[in-house]
Amino acid sequence: MSTMRALVSTEGKTAQVKDIPIPTPAEGEILVKVHHVAQNPTDWKAMRAVPPGRIIGCDFSGTIEDPNGSSWRKSQRVAGFVHGTWAEPTRGSFAEYLVTEKDVVYEVPESASWEDAAAVPLAFATAVQAMEQRLKLPEPSRPTKDSFPLFINGGTSSVGKYAIQLAKLSGLFVVASGSKKNHELLKELGADACVDYKDEDWPQQVRKLTHDKLEHAFDCIAEGGSVEKITKAMSPSKGGHTVTLLPISDETKKTSADTNSKVKLESTIVYTVFGRELHYGVFDNQGAPRPKDKAVWVKYLSLLPELLSSKKIKANRIKSMEGGLDGILEGFEMHSAGKVSAEKLCYQVGQ
């Protein structure tokens, strides 16, 4: 067999399952037979932004089809994420096979399902990057003995749920936002306190919960005025540092500075972990290759098998979707319409 099925971008800002050649790994790359994939908001957003012919998708789990001289073995269970819709080199996970670098996958422990393994990588990597590298928070392997507060906005998002777990492992006092119906879930993941983002006064609630000592925040939403509201929750005397998952507009920066000029705002983009030059709109932390970003992600890939098997990190709640590759466009519609909440859409691609 020399061809495979893949979800490929087409004219009209949509995509279609097509038969395309199975990719051949270059030096330093491996070929993976995909078993399951997980959906992220970045997937449908990318589909609407890229030219035709790009393979959609980031998260995957599968088996090594061609180790290509690496230390991996054929049929070994692995998972990871790729920079979906990237053209040079070609990347995309919503396909029967994919090529990726040999060092950006992790071995899936026997205790983890294919779906759980696929639901972890991109969101987990984003949380690691934002918290350890941008916010300079303690690592889980070296938790702080002097617990201090961290606010996570969008705690029930895919990234937010991993951020809560990492923060708790790092010894922090975690305050998370989410709708009231999900507060028990947030506390199960490790949140010490929760606020409802629907409450107009949630910034004041956060100030009270943190005794006006909040200096670190991770905004997993970064829309609808959330950045400005977080600034209101920060320490009035010391300010702090907020990291966001979306670019921060000049208007937002000005409004935030008017509220508390001591608060630093910074956006981050997880695709820097692949060590390639990246120009992605007006994000911070892009441009020239960032080898440290890749090194940190490679380190965590080596830690993930134990973190998952020990249940120190629990995969996001899964919603199994029907139709395999053919069902993904329906999932995109659900995501873009705001019909996905506190769960990860997963699809079976192969056996």
Secondary structure, DSSP 8 states (H G I E B T S, - for coil): --EEEEEEEETTTEEEEEEEE-----TTEEEEEEEEEE--HHHHHHHTTS-TT-B---EEEEEEEE-TTSS--TT-EEEEE--TT-TTTT--SSBSEEEEETTSEEE--TTS-HHHHHHSHHHHHHHHIIIIIIS----TTS--SS--EEEEESTTSHHHHHHHHHHHHTT-EEEEE--GGGHHHHHHHT-SEEE-TTSTTHHHHHHHHTTT---EEEES---TTHHHHHHHHSBTTTBEEEEESS---HHHHHHHHHH-TTEEEEE--GGGGG-S-B--TT-SS-BS--HHHHHHHHHHHHHHHHHHHTTSS----EEEESSGGGGHHHHHHHHHTT---SSEEEEE---
